[in-house]
């Protein structure tokens, strides 16, 4: 597993609790906090089969309500389920579904952080990083993606490519061009000359002012990218922009 940075843990810790009772759980990412809407008695005894089965049945009802767009009832049932047994990761994934439907950013973040205390699935972490990025919290998003990038050799290729795409876009937004070049090159080495990786590599060089290199590499990239790909048009736009950017740099 990738080494966890000191910056990652604060991004995953709760800052807006729904109750006054929490427990600390040791995870591969460090000590994370689980909020207990049902109070301390909801985890005594831990992993009680009868309590878990009761909560699972309520979760099934909540999922059925979601399928019927009865979100208020689903929300009520979910709170009831996690009050009975807060140690079920699927409860917080269902809560995420409702919160995304309602576009409730505060509840989305709460559900993610509850989930991470129990299950640190890379797919969920990627979704959280993208949620942070969409909300303008770019530095936090980059922190999560940097951790996920370290897992690229351990996870399935499709998810790894999705992480690479999100990471490259975030690095571009952060103007971290040297890291962007490094990640694009490593992505090409691992997953081949995908159009997005070829384009992002050239874009990083363009933003860095490597105009001669970009002009040299654009024809090579065009030859490797399918003609029907939207990245062909992006390369055309890039080629047209190079002379203007070079001239602006000289004048500046």
N, C-alpha and C positions, 0 to 999 in steps of 0.2 A: 504494500500500500504506500501511496505517496506520503512524503513527510508533510505533516500539518504545520502550516505557518502560524506564528503567534497572532497574526492579524485575522485569521479565519474565525477563531472561536468567538470573538465579540460580535461578529456578523450574524452568528447562528444563535446567540443567546437572547432570551426573551427580554424585552424592554417594556412591554405593555401587557401585564398579566390580567386575567379575568377573575382571579380569586386571590386569597391571602395565603394560600397553602401551596408550596412547591416542594419538589424533591430534586436532588441532584443525581444524575445518572452518569456513570462512567461509560464513555463511548470511544471508538477508535479515533475520533476527532478531539477528544478531551472531555471534560466534565460539562454536560449540558443540563439544562433546567426543564423540568416538566411541570406544567401548571396542573393543579388538581381541582377542577370545578366542584367535585364531590367531596372535597375535604380529605384529611389524612386517612379516614376510615375506608376510603375507596381503594386503597392498596394494601389493606390488611384483611385476610392474609394475601400475600402476593400470588398471582397466577392461580387463583381459586377457580377450578373448572366450572362450578355452577354459576359463579358470577360472570365468567367469561362467556359461557353459553347464553346466559340471559342477555348480556350486552350485544352479542352477535345477532340474536333474533331481532333486537330493536334496530340494529344497523340494517338488517335486511328490509325492515319496514321503512326505514329512512330512505334507502336506495329506491324502493318502489315509489315512494312519494316524489323523489326527484324525477323519476321517469314520467310522472304525471304532472310535472311542473308545480307540484305543491311544496314550494320551497320553505314556507313558514313552518309547516308541519314536519318536514324533513329536518329543519334546523332544531326544532324542539326535541325530536327524537334523538338526534345526534348528541345534544347536550345531556339528555337523559342517559344515553349509552356510556359516554365518557365519564359521567358522574358515578356510574356503577363500576366501570372498569376502564381506567384511563390508559391502560397499557396495550391498546390495540392499534397498531399503525394504520390499518385500513379505515378506522374511524376518521382520522385526520385527512386522509386522502379524499374521503367522501365530503368532509367539511370544506376542503379546498374546492371541490367541484361546485358546491353551493356558493361559496364566496366569490369564485370567478364568475359564475352566472350573474351574481348581484353586483359585480365590479366593486366589491368592498375591500379596498386595499389593506385596511387595518386587520380585518379578519383573515385575509389571505396570508399575511405575514405571520399572524398568530398560529394558524393551522400548519404552515410550513415548519415553524420552530418547534411546535409540539411533535410533529412527525420526526424531525431530525433527532430529537432526544431518544427516539425509539428505533429509528431506521435511517441509516445514512446512505441511501441508495443514490448512485451517481446520476440517474435520470432525474430524480426529484431535486437534487442539488443544481442540476443544469436548469430546470424550470425555475427554480428560485433565483438563480443568477440572471436569467432573462427577465424575470419579474422586476428585480432590482434595477436592471438596465432601462427597462421601459419607464420606470418611475424616476429616472434621472440620477439614480444612486450608482454612478458609474464606478467609483472606486471600490465600493463594496462588491459590485458585480465582478469586477476584475479579480478581486481577492478570491472569490469562490471559484472562478474559472481557472485561475492559476493553480489552485489545488487540484481541480479536475484534470487539468492538462497533465499533471504529474501521474495521473492514472491511465493515460492513453494506451499503455502497453498491457493493461490488465483488463480492459473492458472490450465489449464487442465493437467491431469496426464501425458500424453505422452510428452508434452513439458517440464513438470517438470523433468521427467526422463532424457530427453536430456540435460537439464541444469545440472543435477547432474553428468552425465557422463563427460561432458565437464569440469565441475568444478573439479572433482576428478583428471582428467588427468593434468589439469593446476596446481593443488596443488602438484601433484607428481613432475612435472617439476620444481616447485619452492622449492621442498624439505621441504614443510610445512607439515610435517608428522602428527603432533598432530591435525591440522585442517583437514587433509585428513581422519584420523580415525573418527573424530567427524562427518564429512559430510557423510561418508560411513555408519556409524551407524544410523544416522538420515534418510538416504535414505532407508535403510532396514526397519526401523520402518514405514516409510510412504508408500513405494511401494512394500514391501515384499522382499523376499530373491532372488533378481534377480542375475543371474550369475556374471554380471559385478560388482555389489556392493559387493558381497561376495569376489570376487577376489581382488578388490581394497582395501578392508579392510585388508585382509591378506597381501597384498603387502606392505601396509603402515607399518604394524607391522614388516614385514621382514626387510624393509629398516631401521626401528628404532632399529633393533637388538633384537626383542622379539622372539628368535628362538624357545624356548620351547613352547610358545603359538602357534606359526605357525605350528609346528609339530603336536600339539594336535588338531588344528582346521582344518587342511587340509582334513583328512578323513571325517569330518562332512560336509565340503563344497562339497566334491566329491559326497556324498550321496544326496545332494540337487540340484546338477546341472545335467541336462540331459547328458547322455553319448555321444550324438552326438555334444555337445557344444564344441567349440574350447577352452573354458576355462578349460576343463578337461586336455588338453595337457599342458596348462599354469600351472595348479596345479602340474602336473607331473614334469615340469621343476623347479618349486618352491621347491618341495620336494627334488629334487636332489641337489639344490643349498644350502639348509640349512646347511648340514654338512660342506661344503666348506667354507661358510661364517662364521660359528661358529669357525672353525679352524683358519681362517684368522684373526678373531677378537682376539682370544687368543694369536696368534703369534705377532699381532701388539701391 
